[in-house]
Amino acid sequence: MGNSFACFSPTIQRTTKASTNQWNSSSSNTKSRKVPSSSSSPKHQNLDDSYIKQQAQIASMLYHHHLQNNNDLLLHLDRSVSTKNPLPSSMKQKKLPRRSRSLSSSSTSLSLQIPNQDQVRINEESNSNHFVLVHGGGFGAWCWYKIIALLKESKCEVDALDLTGSGVNFCDINSITSLQQYAKPLTNFLKNLADGKKVILVGHDFGGACVSYAMELHPSKISKAIFVAATMLTNGQSALDVFSHQSSLSDLNRSVQKFVYANGKNHPPTAIDNYDRSMLEDFLFNRTSSKDIALASVSMRPVPFAPVTEKLSLSPTNYGSIPRFYIKTDEDFAIPHTLQEAMIESSPPDQVFELKGSDHSPFLSRPQALQRLLIQISTIVTN
């Protein structure tokens, strides 16, 4: 596609500027340069004929390029020659310089704005470069800050959401009684997307359950789902089911979690505290820098308990219609490698990737590698 527009590469704009200067300089000498005219036509008619021919040539050239490229590119004409360089009133007594009647690619004032290859690719895949990042339990949109910057540098559209009671969403975490309530910021976001618009959902940790829930509700708004060290559940399963039946959970995993009983010990827990802060480094951030650990230690919040116990209803026609991808983290103590493998085996995704040397928080410990994988997955063609 780009080859057929080789003659209209960005260098044509530099040539255009030169052509404009030549137009102006030659216009001042038109008295000494005469263009042959028909003896049967007035002098101003010669000017009109030349202008009409030039415009016809421009229109013809645009039309043929338009056909050759099957309407894939939008050609933006920076206004016509006469509009960019309006003829002064004195031109009624002057002839156009002979050079202006030539429409060669090296001297025309036609300016075509052709997007670069990366922009063309993004335009053609308008539904494949918008990522919606869904944090895990205890985290918030803040945890994605490195990925947000890297994706934007790659000219992707990015939204990172705070789920209910997380990040800067200051709902009382103990008042959250359902997955519907917890995931509402995500489902509202999808509900309000423009018709025909699709996004790539990226879920981490318990955010994977929220992504699955949203896939069932809004399948037409999601092009792909990516689970990053996340809970990827099957129909009728809850996140608590996955964790409680796995012997792979370490003693460290069990020891750091503390339950909150806002309604009293005689009632179920209302929240899971955001872990023993003295053990955060070993549990969640064993490969993360001390600065990011410090950020997390003052930003993490408790996890609502009720959504963790809720069993998902996932159908083949909705949830099952969306391509899924899983990214494993091989030095993860929160969702160990064996547990990730068990979820993948129970509900096989389209493809599985692995981040070597990553802890449970690859957006902090391996941001560049994670960003590359997200971009790679976004380009995968699926049915």
Buried (B, 14 or more C-beta within 10 A) or exposed (E): EEEEBEEBEEEBEEBBEEBBEBBEEBBEEBEEEEBEBEEEEEEEEBBEBBBEEBBEBBEEBBEEBBEEBEEEBEEEEEEBBEEBBEEEEEBEEBBBBBEBBEBEEEBBBBBBEBBEEEEBBBEEEEBBBBBBBBBBBBBBBBBBBBBBEBBEEBEBBBBBBBBBBBBEBEBEBBBBBBBBBBBBBBBEBBEEBEEEBBBBBBBBBBBBBBBBBBBBBBBBBBBBBBBBBBBBBBBEBBBBBBBEEBEBBEEBBEEBBEEBBBEEEEEEBBBBBBBEBEEBBEBBBBBBEEEBBEBBBEBBBBBBBBBBBBBBEBEEEBBBEBBBBBBBBBBBBBBBBEBBBBBBEEBEBBBBBEBEEBBBBBBBBBBEBBBBBBBEBBEEEEE
